[in-house]
């Protein structure tokens, strides 16, 4: 299955599936070997970290995507400013002012 989060080389769907399989194995082992309850609890707690890490990866990937878009927009405004200056436009800095004063991107406004 393809990676659903762009800009990362980790397939979170596969990670989640492997995590779920490991949870079932730990549950079975804990039932078969109850004398090792503390050890199985430690393994289960380590597996419990996976969903939080996946959520953080997803959040950071979205933030990176927004940052890259903002940088691309500013770079385009800089190029337009330089071209406007070269063309002798009366207010070439308008392109930069417009980009810097533009509302944040629609994706940035999402939580």
RANORDA-V971311 format. One record per residue. N is the residue number from 1. RES is the residue in one letter. SS is DSSP state (alpha for helix, beta for strand, coil for the rest). PSI is psi in whole degrees, -180 to 180 (none if undefined). Layout:
N|RES|SS|PSI ; N|RES|SS|PSI
//
This chain:
1|X|coil|139 ; 2|X|coil|158 ; 3|X|coil|128 ; 4|X|coil|-7 ; 5|X|coil|113 ; 6|X|coil|160 ; 7|X|coil|8 ; 8|X|coil|154 ; 9|X|coil|26 ; 10|X|coil|126 ; 11|X|coil|100 ; 12|X|alpha|-28 ; 13|X|alpha|-42 ; 14|X|alpha|-41 ; 15|X|alpha|-45 ; 16|X|alpha|-41 ; 17|X|alpha|-45 ; 18|X|alpha|-37 ; 19|X|alpha|-44 ; 20|X|alpha|-41 ; 21|X|alpha|-43 ; 22|X|alpha|-38 ; 23|X|alpha|-42 ; 24|X|alpha|-40 ; 25|X|alpha|-45 ; 26|X|alpha|-42 ; 27|X|alpha|-43 ; 28|X|alpha|-42 ; 29|X|alpha|-38 ; 30|X|alpha|-36 ; 31|X|alpha|-41 ; 32|X|alpha|-31 ; 33|X|coil|69 ; 34|X|alpha|-19 ; 35|X|alpha|-12 ; 36|X|alpha|31 ; 37|X|alpha|-45 ; 38|X|alpha|-41 ; 39|X|alpha|-45 ; 40|X|alpha|-35 ; 41|X|alpha|-41 ; 42|X|alpha|-42 ; 43|X|alpha|-43 ; 44|X|alpha|-41 ; 45|X|alpha|-38 ; 46|X|alpha|-40 ; 47|X|alpha|-29 ; 48|X|alpha|-21 ; 49|X|alpha|-23 ; 50|X|alpha|-48 ; 51|X|alpha|-38 ; 52|X|alpha|-40 ; 53|X|alpha|-40 ; 54|X|alpha|-41 ; 55|X|alpha|-40 ; 56|X|alpha|-39 ; 57|X|alpha|-43 ; 58|X|alpha|-44 ; 59|X|alpha|-46 ; 60|X|alpha|-36 ; 61|X|alpha|-42 ; 62|X|alpha|-41 ; 63|X|alpha|-41 ; 64|X|alpha|-43 ; 65|X|alpha|-45 ; 66|X|alpha|-42 ; 67|X|alpha|-42 ; 68|X|alpha|-40 ; 69|X|alpha|-44 ; 70|X|alpha|-43 ; 71|X|alpha|-41 ; 72|X|alpha|-41 ; 73|X|alpha|-42 ; 74|X|alpha|-39 ; 75|X|alpha|-40 ; 76|X|alpha|-40 ; 77|X|alpha|-38 ; 78|X|alpha|-44 ; 79|X|alpha|-41 ; 80|X|alpha|-38 ; 81|X|alpha|-46 ; 82|X|alpha|-41 ; 83|X|alpha|-40 ; 84|X|alpha|-40 ; 85|X|alpha|-45 ; 86|X|alpha|-31 ; 87|X|coil|-4 ; 88|X|coil|23 ; 89|X|coil|147 ; 90|X|coil|-28 ; 91|X|coil|71 ; 92|X|coil|-23 ; 93|X|coil|-9 ; 94|X|alpha|-38 ; 95|X|alpha|-43 ; 96|X|alpha|-44 ; 97|X|alpha|-43 ; 98|X|alpha|-45 ; 99|X|alpha|-41 ; 100|X|alpha|-29 ; 101|X|alpha|-3 ; 102|X|coil|147 ; 103|X|coil|156 ; 104|X|coil|156 ; 105|X|coil|154 ; 106|X|alpha|-36 ; 107|X|alpha|-27 ; 108|X|alpha|-30 ; 109|X|alpha|-17 ; 110|X|coil|147 ; 111|X|coil|none
//
